[in-house]
Amino acid sequence: MAVVTVGYLVEWKPSGVWVDITAHIKSVEGDLALSGNPDNALSFGDASDVRCTITTVNLTLQATAYLDVPIRVTFTIGAMTEREFTGIITNRDRDQETLAFTCEGYQRPIKRTRVYSPAFFRRPAATATTIASIEDIGDPGYQAGLINYALWSAGGRPAEQDVTYPAALFYYSVPEYAILAPEWSWLAGEDAWEECLKLARASGGQLFQGADGIVRYLQPLSFGSGTAAYTFDEDVYGDLTERGTGELVITKVQCSYVPRVRQALQEVVNDTTPRLIAAGATVTVTLEAQNPLASLLLSSGTLPADAIKATFLDGRTPTAGDLDVTVALLGQQITLIVENTTAYPLTINAISIQGEPIVAGEAGTASAGSGDTAQTLQDNPYIQSQAHAERLCAMVLAFHGTTLPLRSATDCVYDPERLVNETVNLNCSRWSLSSVAHLIVAKRHSETGIGAEYDMVPVTGLPKSSDFFIISSTSYTGQTKKLGF
Amino acid sequence: MPNVTLNSISFNGDVYSNPTTTRRAPKLVTPKPRKIGKAMIAASGARTWVHRSAKTDYELEWENVAELTRAAVRAIFDLTTTFTAVLPVGTATYQCEEQDYTEKEAFTMPDGTRYYNITLLLRQP
């Protein structure tokens, strides 16, 4: 392509509808990466960033509140039009002539979401999203993974069901199930994004937001599974550099695990805070157990009669029906909605709840490989069995036991069709590379859709989905594959 | 000497016109087309022109004009908005920036009347 015509469109949504603010845009620059780890582009569960800086000379925009306003950038080159950035405005700098908006992806609202969830037993960290998958956490048939749960709670909706949820804050997508599942998984009010990253690390996956704004969970066997449809060669890049990662080659991986065991029914909450409930009034009592709970002891869907010790102000003891108690359990959090159905005020003196706690057991260590160059995986509450730890170690060793140099193609013409997580071929006559498959792990654009740089990692030889038997509806005949890590 | 109208002010006088009552037409109207974009050169030397848009500016030149014309041209340069210009090529909107006006004294008559050489660059926004 000797001559290409480029264009751009910048829109923001300060009040419910997208508004074109393209006029007077001075510059748009940004980047997107698969992994936030600059030393290891295929690391599991490291936070990746999608960022954009938009500078405009339209000072009238400063009259509009900017914080958390959705904003998106679309580039056109030739006949191709692609969304390059979707996110929210997190900061604004200004001088006498320009406004510069700093924009980030949807990590920010996800990080600020504090989620409580039920405790899930042996459920994949992320389950595949489809047009029919049940993703609504309020649905009685909910069977999706904890990452799905967290993203839904943060306002995300499955991209495959965008027609059903056209006004979602953001969309998420899980093309394939996570290949490892913790024994027990739950959310207890922590930073939802950090918990999703922990789950991704425990299952060997990667969580990132694409340029289209969709937050995706990728299981690692997908990295090497793509087919290249595009080739980077000397006619495409101005320069090609390589950063060796020999120091990252490991021969042994170690990982600790902390088993979680479901224990027998026992007292899990004993609260003696006095609570006054006026006649006919309702109070909400939120209690936190020391451990996540697999179940509570209930009677006809509510607490047993002796779970709540209460007295009327004149000393009488309430009888059956005087208190109406609704119980909800989310992981470690128990929420009681207590209604005083009588005409007299009463005091709750003590609440004693029985349940089955999921308690941490004796920690252990597993490993894969041997030798002196060892990597110890970060402690993770979602690695709860020796088998899980061993499989994770084997997976990390398979991906990082060989050198994976990071190759950067710079001074490229911006190409909206080149995406992070896309498989491409790379040619370089000086390095004797010819049609070597690479995964694009990062993309940086500049000069408002004119230039781009791409980071890529060779994926030849990496484990991929087709190396394994996948338990589903596929029939295998006369094939030799692996069962798993 | 092509006649022009800048911001509804006519510059249509010739050498025979009264310089104190008729604004002189410019001696030259020179187009200055420009392409906006960037040339990207690949490792192989392959060149790609990444094209954004094309614009044409016009440079107007006056020679030996009197104060009436000088002041009128200067007033166009001093505008703080865009304006409509009717040029031989057609009518369009233009603006003047920074140092788009130059003025040099060509000569002074014995009675003190000054004559100027002026250039004005009209930029397509």
Interface residues (C-beta under 8 A of the other chain):
Chain A: M1 A2 V3 V4 T5 V6 G7 I77 D233 E234 D235 V236 Y237 G238 D239 L240 D411 C412 V413 Y414 E447 I450 G451
Chain B: G37 K38 M40 I41 A42 A43 S44 A46 R47 T48 W49 V50 H51 R52
